[in-house]
Amino acid sequence: MDNIILYAIIAINVIVSFKGFEDQYFFRKYQFHVGSIRAGEQYRMVTSGFLHADIMHLAFNMITLYFFAPIVSVSLSNFTLVLVYFASLICGSLLTMVFHGNEYSYSAVGASGAVTGVLYSAILMYPDMEIGIFGVIPMPAYLFGIGYLLYSIYGMKSRTDNIGHTAHIGGAIGGYVITLLKVPMLIQDNTLMVILLAVPIIILFIMAKSGKL
């Protein structure tokens, strides 16, 4: 029963994504699309988080969620897991609008923002746990988290792929902030890690302020 919330989130993602695979009208109606959002269809900022480009995209996000969501739900609560998930999804969409709001044709789908928020929440609470890169290369979680966001910043700047890197960072911000609001003692008990995990976020806004993004 403890994992019923997690299974429900995964099930919704699978059902909505497969509907999108089969129905292009449905996919286009609910994907993240800047022009449509600016025309009043703000619901896309949430619904796009349950659509995926293909099965591999869906599988990667759901597998990541499956491994890290229990850390958040057990350490905090099922309610907090849901809060982190949806707040991170929305933060990812909002940050995407901040950086791409004038690109009317910009579109994206995927739960990556929400999943990154859950991942970053887990890392913030347990920065020294090991994460297996490609399932085999062990790395401290905090190094993975920092590296992942720095790569996302690089992806935002280079634009050499079709990945919504901005949503990843927005999601991480959501997970980071909510976790600290729920467990403020982390700031006192693990100050260094709290600061280190904020570094990529600070770099992002410095680069944006200086016009380098």
C-alpha positions as CSV (number, residue, x, y, z in Angstrom):
1,M,0.0,0.0,0.0
2,D,2.9,2.4,0.7
3,N,3.7,2.4,-3.0
4,I,0.2,2.9,-4.3
5,I,0.8,6.6,-5.0
6,L,3.9,5.8,-7.0
7,Y,2.2,3.1,-9.0
8,A,-0.8,5.5,-9.7
9,I,1.6,8.2,-11.0
10,I,3.4,5.6,-13.2
11,A,0.0,4.2,-14.5
12,I,-1.3,7.7,-15.4
13,N,2.0,8.4,-17.3
14,V,1.8,5.1,-19.2
15,I,-1.9,5.4,-20.1
16,V,-1.7,9.0,-21.2
17,S,1.6,8.4,-23.1
18,F,0.2,5.4,-25.0
19,K,-2.9,7.3,-25.9
20,G,-0.5,10.0,-27.3
21,F,1.5,7.4,-29.2
22,E,-1.7,6.2,-31.0
23,D,-3.6,9.5,-31.4
24,Q,-1.6,12.4,-32.8
25,Y,-4.5,14.9,-32.3
26,F,-4.5,14.0,-28.6
27,F,-0.7,14.4,-28.5
28,R,-0.8,17.8,-30.2
29,K,-3.7,19.0,-28.0
30,Y,-2.0,18.3,-24.7
31,Q,1.8,18.8,-25.4
32,F,3.7,21.8,-24.2
33,H,3.5,24.4,-26.9
34,V,4.5,28.0,-26.2
35,G,2.1,29.6,-28.8
36,S,-0.9,27.6,-27.5
37,I,0.0,28.4,-23.9
38,R,0.3,32.1,-24.6
39,A,-3.1,31.9,-26.4
40,G,-4.7,30.7,-23.1
41,E,-4.2,26.9,-23.0
42,Q,-2.2,26.9,-19.7
43,Y,-3.4,23.4,-19.0
44,R,-0.7,22.2,-21.4
45,M,1.9,23.1,-18.7
46,V,0.6,20.2,-16.7
47,T,-0.8,17.7,-19.3
48,S,2.5,17.8,-21.3
49,G,4.2,16.2,-18.3
50,F,2.3,13.0,-18.8
51,L,3.0,12.6,-22.5
52,H,6.2,11.1,-23.9
53,A,7.9,11.2,-27.2
54,D,8.4,7.4,-27.4
55,I,8.6,4.2,-25.3
56,M,12.2,4.7,-24.4
57,H,11.5,8.2,-23.2
58,L,8.7,7.0,-21.1
59,A,10.6,4.0,-19.7
60,F,13.7,6.1,-18.7
61,N,11.5,8.5,-16.8
62,M,9.4,5.9,-15.1
63,I,12.4,3.7,-14.1
64,T,14.1,6.7,-12.5
65,L,10.9,7.6,-10.7
66,Y,10.5,4.0,-9.5
67,F,13.9,4.0,-7.9
68,F,13.9,7.5,-6.3
69,A,10.2,8.2,-5.4
70,P,10.2,5.7,-2.5
71,I,13.1,7.6,-0.9
72,V,11.0,10.7,-0.8
73,S,7.8,9.0,0.3
74,V,9.4,7.0,3.1
75,S,11.6,9.9,4.3
76,L,8.9,12.5,4.1
77,S,5.4,11.2,3.2
78,N,3.3,10.2,0.2
79,F,1.7,13.6,0.3
80,T,5.1,15.2,0.0
81,L,6.0,12.9,-2.9
82,V,2.9,14.1,-4.8
83,L,3.7,17.7,-3.8
84,V,7.3,17.4,-5.1
85,Y,6.2,15.7,-8.3
86,F,3.5,18.2,-9.3
87,A,5.3,21.3,-8.1
88,S,8.4,20.2,-9.9
89,L,6.4,19.6,-13.1
90,I,4.9,23.1,-12.9
91,C,8.3,24.7,-12.0
92,G,9.8,23.0,-15.1
93,S,7.0,24.4,-17.3
94,L,7.3,27.9,-15.7
95,L,11.0,28.0,-16.2
96,T,10.6,26.8,-19.8
97,M,8.2,29.7,-20.4
98,V,10.7,32.1,-18.8
99,F,13.5,31.1,-21.2
100,H,11.4,30.1,-24.3
101,G,8.3,32.2,-23.9
102,N,9.0,34.2,-27.1
103,E,9.6,31.1,-29.2
104,Y,6.0,30.5,-30.3
105,S,6.8,27.2,-32.0
106,Y,8.7,25.7,-29.0
107,S,7.2,22.4,-27.9
108,A,8.0,19.6,-25.5
109,V,6.6,16.6,-23.7
110,G,7.7,14.4,-20.8
111,A,7.8,13.9,-17.1
112,S,11.4,14.8,-16.9
113,G,10.9,18.0,-14.9
114,A,8.7,16.2,-12.3
115,V,11.1,13.2,-12.1
116,T,14.2,15.5,-11.8
117,G,12.5,17.2,-8.9
118,V,11.9,13.9,-7.1
119,L,15.5,12.9,-7.9
120,Y,16.9,16.1,-6.6
121,S,14.8,15.9,-3.4
122,A,16.2,12.4,-2.8
123,I,19.7,13.6,-3.4
124,L,19.3,16.6,-1.1
125,M,18.3,14.3,1.7
126,Y,20.9,11.6,1.0
127,P,23.7,13.2,-0.9
128,D,26.2,10.5,-0.1
129,M,24.2,7.6,-1.5
130,E,25.6,6.0,-4.6
131,I,24.0,6.3,-8.0
132,G,25.0,3.8,-10.7
133,I,25.7,5.7,-13.9
134,F,24.5,3.4,-16.8
135,G,23.8,0.9,-14.0
136,V,27.5,0.1,-13.4
137,I,29.6,3.2,-12.6
138,P,29.1,4.2,-9.0
139,M,29.1,7.9,-8.2
140,P,28.1,9.9,-5.1
141,A,24.6,11.2,-5.6
142,Y,25.5,14.8,-5.0
143,L,28.1,14.7,-7.8
144,F,25.6,13.2,-10.1
145,G,23.0,15.8,-9.3
146,I,25.4,18.7,-9.8
147,G,26.8,17.2,-13.0
148,Y,23.3,16.5,-14.4
149,L,22.2,20.1,-13.9
150,L,25.5,21.5,-15.4
151,Y,24.9,19.2,-18.4
152,S,21.4,20.6,-18.6
153,I,22.7,24.1,-18.7
154,Y,25.1,23.1,-21.4
155,G,22.2,21.5,-23.3
156,M,20.2,24.7,-22.9
157,K,23.0,26.8,-24.4
158,S,24.1,24.4,-27.2
159,R,20.6,23.3,-28.3
160,T,22.0,20.4,-30.2
161,D,19.2,17.9,-29.2
162,N,15.5,17.9,-28.7
163,I,15.6,17.4,-24.9
164,G,13.8,19.9,-22.7
165,H,16.8,20.7,-20.5
166,T,15.1,23.9,-19.1
167,A,12.4,21.7,-17.6
168,H,15.0,19.6,-15.9
169,I,16.5,22.5,-14.1
170,G,13.0,24.0,-13.2
171,G,12.0,20.6,-11.8
172,A,15.2,20.4,-9.7
173,I,14.5,23.8,-8.3
174,G,11.0,22.7,-7.3
175,G,12.3,19.5,-5.6
176,Y,15.1,21.5,-3.9
177,V,12.9,24.2,-2.5
178,I,10.1,22.0,-1.3
179,T,12.5,19.6,0.4
180,L,14.1,22.4,2.3
181,L,10.7,23.8,3.3
182,K,9.7,20.4,4.6
183,V,13.1,19.6,6.2
184,P,14.7,23.0,7.1
185,M,17.1,21.3,9.4
186,L,19.0,20.1,6.4
187,I,20.3,23.7,6.0
188,Q,21.9,23.4,9.5
189,D,22.8,19.7,9.5
190,N,24.3,19.5,6.0
191,T,25.0,23.1,5.0
192,L,27.8,22.2,2.5
193,M,25.7,19.9,0.5
194,V,22.8,22.3,0.5
195,I,25.1,25.0,-1.0
196,L,26.8,22.6,-3.4
197,L,23.5,21.4,-4.8
198,A,22.4,25.0,-5.3
199,V,25.5,25.9,-7.3
200,P,24.2,24.9,-10.8
201,I,21.0,26.8,-10.2
202,I,22.9,29.9,-9.2
203,I,25.2,29.5,-12.3
204,L,22.1,29.2,-14.5
205,F,20.7,32.5,-13.3
206,I,24.1,34.3,-13.5
207,M,24.4,33.1,-17.1
208,A,20.9,34.2,-17.9
209,K,21.5,37.6,-16.3
210,S,24.6,38.1,-18.3
211,G,23.0,37.1,-21.5
212,K,25.0,33.9,-22.0
213,L,21.9,31.7,-22.4
